Amino acid sequence: MNGLEKYGSIIKNVCLAILFIVSLWLVFYGQKKIGYFGLGLQVLGIIGLLINLYIYNRKYK
């Protein structure tokens, strides 16, 4: 593994961690809001978590 592949892997992992944190924040923040806006935030958060899970499990297919 050369240096470019190593940094690409690190960047990918950092992006996935950021996506995970933002998705969790959307779920928690949406839970505090009342109405369709809060529900929409929660749905976006769940979609983000599912995307994160899909990307993680794709390498073990």
matplotlib code that plots the C-alpha trace (Angstrom):
import matplotlib.pyplot as plt

x = [0.0, 1.6, 1.2, -1.7, -3.8, -3.1, -4.2, -7.3, -8.3, -7.8, -9.8, -12.6, -12.8, -12.8, -15.7, -17.6, -17.1, -18.3, -21.4, -22.1, -21.9, -24.0, -26.6, -26.9, -27.2, -30.0, -31.9, -31.5, -32.2, -35.2, -36.6, -36.7, -38.6, -42.3, -44.0, -43.1, -39.8, -38.5, -39.8, -37.9, -34.7, -35.1, -35.7, -32.6, -30.6, -31.8, -31.0, -27.4, -27.0, -28.2, -25.8, -23.0, -23.9, -24.1, -20.7, -19.2, -20.8, -20.1, -16.4, -17.6, -19.9]
y = [0.0, 3.2, 6.6, 7.8, 4.7, 5.1, 8.7, 7.8, 5.2, 7.7, 10.4, 7.8, 6.8, 10.4, 11.2, 8.1, 9.2, 12.7, 11.3, 9.1, 12.0, 14.3, 11.6, 11.0, 14.7, 15.0, 12.2, 13.7, 17.3, 16.2, 14.4, 17.8, 19.5, 19.1, 18.6, 17.5, 19.4, 17.3, 14.2, 15.1, 15.7, 12.3, 10.6, 12.3, 11.1, 7.5, 7.6, 8.8, 6.0, 3.4, 4.8, 4.6, 1.0, 0.1, 1.5, -0.3, -3.7, -3.4, -4.5, -7.8, -8.8]
z = [0.0, -1.1, 0.6, -1.6, -0.9, 2.8, 2.9, 0.8, 3.3, 6.2, 4.4, 3.7, 7.4, 8.5, 6.1, 7.3, 11.0, 10.2, 8.3, 11.4, 13.8, 11.6, 11.1, 14.8, 15.4, 12.9, 14.6, 18.1, 16.9, 14.9, 18.0, 19.8, 17.0, 16.7, 13.4, 9.9, 10.0, 12.9, 11.3, 8.1, 10.1, 11.7, 8.4, 6.9, 9.9, 9.5, 5.8, 6.7, 9.2, 6.6, 4.0, 6.5, 7.3, 3.6, 2.9, 5.9, 5.0, 1.2, 1.7, 3.4, 0.6]

ax = plt.figure().add_subplot(projection="3d")
ax.plot(x, y, z, "-o")
ax.set_aspect("equal")
plt.show()
